Amino acid sequence: SGVENGSRMADRWRWSRQQVFTMVAMSSVNFSSMICYSILAPFFPSEARRKGVSQTIIGLIFGWYALCVLLVSLLLGKYIVQIGAKFMIISGIFVSAVCTMLFGLLDRTSSGMPFILLCFLVRSVNAVGFAAAVTSSFAILAKVFPNNIATVMGCVEVFTGLGLILGPPLGGWLYQSFGFEIPFIALGCLLFAMVPFNIYESESSFLRLCSCVRILLICFALFTLSSGLGFLDATLALFAVDKFSMSSGSVGLLMMGLSLPYGAASPVFGFFSDKFPHLRRWMMVTGGMITAMGFCLLGPVPVLHVTSHLWLTVLMLVLIGFSLCLTGIPSFAEMLVSAHELGLPENLSTLGLVSGLFSAVWSAGMFFGPVVGGYVAQQVNFQSASGVQGGITFIAVSIIYAIYHL
């Protein structure tokens, strides 16, 4: 009856104390992790260039972090039951916090190869901690909120977006006011938090998970999204400085055009993803198309013969922020549904596999974007590299549309 349906809906959205605590804890993990990750973008490319580092190597430094997260996420997702989600979060946050503060001391090293090698070393270890915290947080959320995971993921992404919003302007301001070290030391302290949880054992297989064509297509779409973010991390600051003569602090504010709409729209798209699951594919395709258009006009691409303006750059960043959210938020829930349809059990082991694969694919794009995009930007220009990124995204969503709707 209607009364019974209403009662079931009310129970679905009534959270227990454990669920509230989980939500607060996981939101804190994602917020602190992302604010420490995003402080690099406004000023590190310029600082590295003063240390004699080329734009290609700068892109590699950004991308290397993501490559390490990719490899570690797959491993941790497979063994989350054996390692323990509680231990993974606590140890991951601690390692990431220490490495964030150590990175702030790298300006004291010699220019050239010593600086480059230490950047790679510290970023590698930091990536291990980040992967442990994020992979286990996704699995815990899916375990504690089995009936409305997309909505919960959307709410948590608000804090992810908030970290991305505050990181660049705060990092740029701290850098301009206090120098290279203080941003990392101050924000690294935010990562010292403890998240206690118990979990249960069971087994599944990555190979079985990856045998699903739908999951592979979603992974391809996620790859293109994260590669776009990684590309912007490594190249947007230098483009803004060279094209619009912006300071590091202003670049940080510019990047809010991307992260602010992402954080604001995440809970809305998460709610609609849970409320109307049949629309998830259309959300992903529509978001991907808008993302592709945004990257092509961000430069803009030379073949369009459109003059570059600051207002156009800001507008495209806002569109990309919304569209990334529109595609990314339904993806995790759709991957879980596909895994269950494949016959994988509804337990923490499967959740660990899906969250590990999600993190790994996202990190693969975050490696590809700054490395390849940084190289193309150095060899040609930012405008063309941005167009290439938009083209990759267009190909991904076109394949998804062709497979699901033709």
Secondary structure, DSSP 8 states (H G I E B T S, - for coil): -HHHHHHHHHHHH---HHHHHHHHHHHHHHHHHHHHHHTTTTTHHHHHHHTT--HHHHHHHHHHHHHHHHHHHHHHHHSHHHH-HHHHHHHHHHHHHHHHHHHTTGGGS-TTHHHHHHHHHHHHHHHHHHHHHHHHHHHHHHHH-SS-HHHHHHHHHHHHHHHHHHHHHHHHHHHHHH-SHHHHHHHHGGG--------------HHHHTT-HHHHHHHHHHHHHHHHHHHHHHHHHHHHHHHH---HHHHHHHHHHHHHHHHHHHHHHHHHHHH-GGGHHHHHHHHHHHHHHHHHHHTT-GGG-----HHHHHHHHHHHHHHHHHHHHHHHHHHHHHHHHTT--SSHHHHHHHHHHHHHHHHHHHHHHHHHHHHHHHHS-HHHHHHHHHHHHHHHHHHHHHHHH-
